[in-house]
């Protein structure tokens, strides 16, 4: 799914004109980006939680030459699915139940 698919879904559900639906989706995404850039946690009930976590310094390897490369510390966005989203993915065979055998 890409952003235009989300815009199309908003148009179908709300009947908004394309320009207003695009503006609404863009506004939501901009708000999410700004909050994450500020280090805030975003919790969407029933969907999941986005958070920014520090990434440690480490040593990696260049796959072509095999030489060691220093990995600088930074920040990474993490996503933890909510209970409802998690149960949707479990139902599609993502995890097998030990009780089923």
WOFEN-V445211 format. One record per residue. RES is the residue in one small letter. PHI is phi as a letter, one per 30 degrees, with the letter a starting at -180 (none if undefined). PSI is psi in degrees with one decimal (999 if undefined). D_CENTER is the distance of its C-alpha to the mean C-alpha in Angstrom with 1 decimal. Layout:
# WOFEN-V445211
res->{RES & RES}
phi->{PHI & PHI}
psi->{PSI & PSI}
d_center->{D_CENTER & D_CENTER}
This chain:
# WOFEN-V445211
res->{x & x & x & x & x & x & x & x & x & x & x & x & x & x & x & x & x & x & x & x & x & x & x & x & x & x & x & x & x & x & x & x & x & x & x & x & x & x & x & x & x & x & x & x & x & x & x & x & x & x & x & x & x & x & x & x & x & x & x & x & x & x & x & x & x & x & x & x & x & x & x & x & x & x & x & x & x & x & x & x & x & x & x & x & x & x & x & x & x & x & x & x & x & x & x & x & x & x & x & x & x}
phi->{none & c & e & d & d & d & e & d & d & d & d & d & d & c & i & d & d & e & d & d & d & d & d & d & d & d & d & d & d & d & d & d & d & d & d & d & d & d & i & d & c & c & c & c & e & i & c & l & b & c & b & c & b & d & c & d & d & a & c & c & b & d & d & d & c & i & d & d & b & d & c & d & d & a & b & b & d & c & b & c & d & d & e & d & d & d & d & d & d & d & d & c & i & d & b & c & d & d & d & d & d}
psi->{134.3 & 174.1 & -38.7 & -31.6 & -39.0 & -43.3 & -46.1 & -40.0 & -41.2 & -41.7 & -45.6 & -41.9 & -35.1 & -22.1 & 11.0 & 151.7 & 155.2 & -43.6 & -40.0 & -37.1 & -42.9 & -41.0 & -39.4 & -46.4 & -44.4 & -40.3 & -43.0 & -47.9 & -39.7 & -41.5 & -41.0 & -45.2 & -43.0 & -42.0 & -43.2 & -38.1 & -30.6 & 0.2 & 13.9 & 156.3 & 135.3 & 119.0 & 117.6 & 103.5 & 132.6 & -9.4 & -60.7 & -173.1 & 129.6 & 135.1 & 159.6 & 127.3 & 150.8 & 143.0 & 131.4 & 158.7 & 144.9 & -179.4 & 127.4 & 179.9 & 140.0 & 120.1 & -27.5 & -45.8 & -21.3 & 1.6 & 149.9 & 142.5 & 134.8 & 130.7 & 120.1 & 149.4 & 153.5 & -158.2 & 147.4 & 144.6 & 130.8 & 149.6 & 129.7 & 116.4 & 146.4 & 172.1 & -45.3 & -42.6 & -38.6 & -41.8 & -29.7 & -42.9 & -30.7 & -35.4 & -16.1 & 18.1 & 14.9 & -36.1 & 141.9 & 146.9 & 130.3 & -24.3 & -17.9 & -16.3 & 999}
d_center->{12.5 & 12.7 & 13.1 & 16.8 & 16.2 & 14.5 & 17.5 & 19.8 & 18.6 & 19.2 & 22.6 & 23.6 & 22.7 & 24.2 & 26.8 & 25.8 & 27.0 & 24.5 & 24.8 & 24.0 & 21.0 & 19.6 & 20.4 & 18.7 & 15.4 & 15.8 & 16.8 & 13.7 & 11.4 & 14.0 & 14.1 & 10.5 & 11.1 & 14.5 & 13.5 & 11.2 & 14.1 & 16.5 & 14.9 & 14.3 & 12.3 & 10.6 & 11.5 & 11.3 & 14.1 & 13.9 & 10.2 & 8.8 & 8.6 & 6.7 & 9.5 & 11.2 & 13.5 & 16.5 & 16.8 & 20.4 & 23.1 & 24.0 & 26.0 & 24.8 & 27.0 & 27.4 & 27.3 & 30.2 & 32.6 & 31.5 & 32.1 & 30.2 & 27.7 & 26.7 & 23.0 & 22.7 & 20.8 & 17.8 & 14.6 & 11.1 & 7.8 & 7.0 & 5.3 & 8.3 & 8.9 & 11.9 & 15.3 & 15.5 & 12.4 & 13.6 & 17.0 & 16.1 & 14.9 & 17.9 & 20.2 & 19.4 & 21.0 & 18.1 & 20.4 & 24.1 & 26.2 & 29.1 & 31.2 & 31.2 & 33.3}
